[in-house]
Amino acid sequence: MSRFAVILAVLLMTSACNRDPSVQFQALSDEFVNTTLSFSPITATGVGLHQYNNQNLDDLLDDVSPAGLDRQRQFYQGFQKRLAVLPAGSLTAQDRADLTIIQDQIALSLLDLDEVHSHLHNPTLYVEALGNALFNPSVLEYAPKPSRMKNIIARLQKAPAYLDQARKNLASAPDIWTTVALEENEGNLALVDQTIRAEVPQDLRPEFDAAAGPALDAMRQFQDYLKNDLAHRNNADWRLGRDRYTRKFRYSLESGTEPDATLAEAEQEMARVRVRMLELALPLHRTMYPGHKDHADLAGTERENKVIGEVLDRIAERHSTRESYMEDARRDLDEARAFVQEKHLLTLPTRSNLQVIPTPEFMRGIYSVGGFSPAPALEPQLGAFYWVTPLPADWPKARVESKLREYNFYKLKLLTIHEAIPGHYVQGEIANDVQPKSRRLLRSVYGNGPYVEGWAEYATQVMLNQGFLNQSPEMALTFAKEDLRVLGNAIIDIRLQMLNMTDQEALDFMEKQTFQEKEEATGKLQRAKLSSCQLPMYFLGWRGWRRVWEEYRTARGEGRLSDFHDRALAQGAVPLPALGQLLR
Ligand SMILES: [Zn+2]
């Protein structure tokens, strides 16, 4: 063989290799996730991507200038074209799942950049981003404390220009968005001036003060601007309307169903759950209120509300105390972990990086009960946090009592199962073992919401079906109430965003149909106006997980529950229709 022939053969081999659609696609996927993360250095810090193109992302804030937004638009449009010529038919099932995630993410970003225009109307976007930009380096221990403090200082130096650009961008905003931005900005001021200031090492004090002074001034000016300027330009609508909502629903939920069909399904399901609740409540009601004669004089919804309501009321009497609340949550966590092991429901993650801690103070406005903060996808060892929001010492007794009744003995256990084990913590940990890293990053940053929230609901149901808390009917009824709430969440999101449901209609619906207290219903209404396509995740996800399990069981048999959980969780947060494909 001549030398020329050898060279030619090598050339042919490399080009054949590059034409392998899977290799080609992986390179694209990798480029997509890293480039889009570089558009948001704030998000990048949170998932553990610190360097990109020789830039230290931890020192930067997001570029929200018109030129920056235009760069994003161009990237998404160009990428869409590059994906269109990909031979999708010859990709593996794993690649196709990632392709769907990327395509939907592009469509979602373009919908926002071209039509919804969040940057022009949503002040909470800037305030929350700035809060996260400063908060993450202060709690995620990706580097020694002094160097993370330098990241914070670098970001503080950029805060005045960032907020200035926000003012230039914002054209108008609905009242509710401005109100919430004001509250959150107040939280950011406290975060910088108190929480972070208290952590600054001695030798960095002068540098910190020099950056924090102008940043705090800019944040206070932004507060005035929100209150005295933007608040008067309130002619924007938080409702997406049918057309935009339908598309956002498709791209962000990826459930294969449309809003109208989802609404009809949720409303039918709701009637069934209420019937089941009455069946569960009647025997308890007879024991608890022997003189009430089953309220046989009432009928229909009125009787359901009376009987179920009275039983829920009595169930709420068994609850924790302000002092023991945290400890009770920790004890519930141990109990849930032991039950998962005893019943072999799944293989628990091996890293022991879960910490149960009080919700950070500036986050307590949003996480009034608790929440879960997953370990960064690229740095899982940094730890995951189950936040439990303590009951403030200065709350009057009646308010404490009301919250403890809501988060009673049963509900606190459900919260721990949902947020931690086998819910969000277990799911997030197993997803953090996905390989290769670019796939893990993609399925974490752009992970499917219904997969994540649906898993937590589905897993809770599995726990109860397997006999958690000895088939307690009180627990079953408490969980059925949660089921109603999940359905109610989907219904109000679709009706408010797409069908012009009024505030009063939404509040009446939640209070009279789903046993939510006034304070809770008011909070939920606010959340529905701040987000869209977020509240239906629970219902669509739960339904999706049930379907995938049914398929799996039909194909492989009843006894494979733990095997199903291990395999399904090992995929990471893919859209649920794709999960079904991957497990075939
Ligand atoms: Zn959740």
Boltz pocket constraint, residues with backbone or C-beta under 6 A from the ligand:
constraints:
  - pocket:
      binder: B
      contacts: [[A, 418], [A, 419], [A, 424], [A, 452], [A, 453], [A, 456]]
      max_distance: 6.0
